[in-house]
Amino acid sequence: MEKRKMEKLGIETSLLGFGCMRFPTLPDGKIDEAEAERMLDRAIAAGVNYIDTAYPYLDGQSEPFVGRVLKKYDRDSFYLATKLPVWMVNSVEDAERIFNEQLERLQTDHIDFYLLHAMNQERWNHMKELGVVDYCAKLKEEGKIRCYGFSFHDSYEAFEEILRSREWDFCQIQYNYLDRNEQAGDKGYALAESLGVPMVIMEPVKGGNLAGFSDDINERFHKMDPEASVASFALRWVGSHSNVKVILSGMSTMQQVEDNLKTFENFRPLSDKESREMDEIVKELRSRVQNGCTGCRYCMPCPAGVNIPGNFKVWNNYHMYRTYDHVKRAWEVELKDEEKAKNCVKCGKCETLCPQKISIRADLVRVQKELDEKIFR
């Protein structure tokens, strides 16, 4: 198992971390505990020593389950990470109550890696004002947490402010080869590296979206290595960055566990040739985007209730991946029927406000038609 050292912390972690957000579940929504325990046991036996959970994962089931499974292991044989749900915190007392509950759920007297969960600019400001940032630092002084960090979802500018605000032990960002300019992105990685802040990476396979594409793109990956999964290239891309110390994978099946173990037990950074080919694949994927919507939302609100950027995001992803499965949930569940393109009344107000000068009305007609027909299915 590939290991990485966090020199300042005196810690060596497995490069593969087990993310406990996507355990297999039963029809009633409860964790399939027998199978999930089997998966955790297999990963730990193979050398995975970083286990990542959080207070709200799987409707609050994840922490108690992880605590029960890990109880059978020597507490010094693994690193346990969990997170403070800052959106539920309105006082230091709230933070203290939740932290103590987490210790009980996880059946431990300390947390190895404790994070302020899903930080953005607004939440950061709120946690500072409440004194929660300092409270968590106090937990570290008391030995109740070993390493103090944050996970992040916002702009690079917000990331830079948070990262420079204090001496963090580590930070966790979303990072993958397709979204290098999203959120913290390449600039955030470079900043953390320059400041000596070790990085834990989430969504390296973009929630499964980088595990498979249309047949022509999949074939380009298979030509590089016929024995490797498409997902493994995404993991190797992230792992080729030296300041990445843990790559989290939210595994849902034993097959995913085995495939990830195959990647990390004999880990190989990407070769220059593979890197160039992946850059070309990204260019090809980007070229399939149908319009230049940036999600700036200047077109909103729509008088007819259409979620214009939401429709365009689904549509552009549909064309980029060329498989309906990639956008099925976004189109059928997440985007409400009253928000869909078909409700456009063609008033044109949006087009007068669009900085990209997109032909919004005409494109919305195409969105509805093409997603209704599922032309790439």
Disulfide bonds with the S-S distance in Angstrom:
none
